[in-house]
Amino acid sequence: MNHSIYRVTSFEIEGPYTLRVLFDDDTEQTINFRPVLAGELYAPLNDLSVFNRVSVDPEVHTLVWPNGADFDPATLHDWPLYAQEFAQCAKRWQAVRA
């Protein structure tokens, strides 16, 4: 089985909860993370001061946050394929907490 391995090289904060993510294959994605910030791992990122502490992990080459939240770089690279599914999961996570 062959699949591409992507690495996040950098990012820019474009707006609240929105990052422009650049990859090692010279592509980029602008991602609004707000719809997926639910559940034990991602809900703390609703605090914009926490969300904005995002960085690129130098070992695994993906976005990481101080609370340990991260996303697979391949998922970030192909975000349009996964955004709706992640948002649906987030709604289920919120329902469980309610």
C-alpha positions in Angstrom: 0.0 0.0 0.0 1.4 3.3 -1.0 0.3 6.7 0.3 1.9 10.1 0.4 3.5 11.4 3.6 3.1 15.1 4.1 4.8 17.5 6.4 3.6 20.8 7.7 6.3 23.3 7.1 4.7 26.5 8.4 1.4 28.2 9.1 -0.1 31.6 9.4 -3.0 32.7 11.6 -5.6 34.1 9.1 -8.4 34.9 11.5 -10.1 33.5 14.6 -9.7 29.7 14.6 -8.4 29.8 11.0 -5.0 28.9 9.9 -3.3 28.8 6.5 -1.2 25.7 6.6 1.8 25.2 4.2 3.1 21.7 3.3 6.4 20.3 2.0 4.9 19.6 -1.4 4.3 23.4 -1.9 0.6 23.2 -1.3 -1.5 24.9 1.3 -4.9 24.7 3.0 -6.8 27.4 4.7 -8.7 25.7 7.5 -11.4 27.0 9.8 -11.0 24.7 12.8 -14.0 26.2 14.7 -16.5 23.5 13.6 -14.3 20.7 15.0 -13.4 22.1 18.4 -15.3 19.7 20.6 -14.5 16.7 22.7 -11.9 16.3 25.4 -8.9 17.0 23.2 -10.1 19.8 21.0 -12.7 21.7 23.2 -9.9 23.5 25.1 -8.9 25.1 21.8 -12.2 27.1 21.8 -10.3 29.5 24.1 -8.7 31.6 21.4 -5.7 32.3 23.6 -5.0 28.6 23.7 -5.8 28.0 20.0 -3.3 30.8 19.0 -0.5 28.9 20.8 -0.4 26.5 17.9 3.1 25.5 16.7 4.7 23.1 14.2 6.2 20.0 16.0 9.7 19.6 14.7 9.6 15.8 15.0 6.3 14.9 13.5 5.9 18.0 11.3 2.3 18.8 12.1 0.3 21.4 14.0 0.3 20.9 17.8 -1.2 22.7 20.7 0.1 22.9 24.3 -2.7 20.6 25.6 -1.4 17.8 23.3 -4.1 18.3 20.5 -2.8 17.7 17.0 -4.0 16.5 13.6 -2.4 14.1 11.2 -0.6 16.1 8.6 -2.2 14.0 5.8 -5.6 15.0 7.2 -4.6 18.6 7.2 -3.3 18.3 3.7 -6.5 16.9 2.4 -8.8 18.8 4.7 -11.7 19.3 2.2 -12.1 15.5 2.2 -12.4 15.3 6.0 -13.9 18.6 7.2 -17.5 17.5 7.1 -16.8 14.2 8.8 -14.8 15.9 11.5 -17.6 18.5 12.1 -20.1 15.6 12.4 -17.9 13.9 15.0 -17.6 17.2 16.9 -21.4 17.4 17.1 -21.5 13.9 18.5 -18.8 14.7 21.0 -20.8 17.8 22.1 -24.0 15.7 22.5 -22.2 13.2 24.7 -21.0 16.0 27.0 -24.5 17.5 27.3 
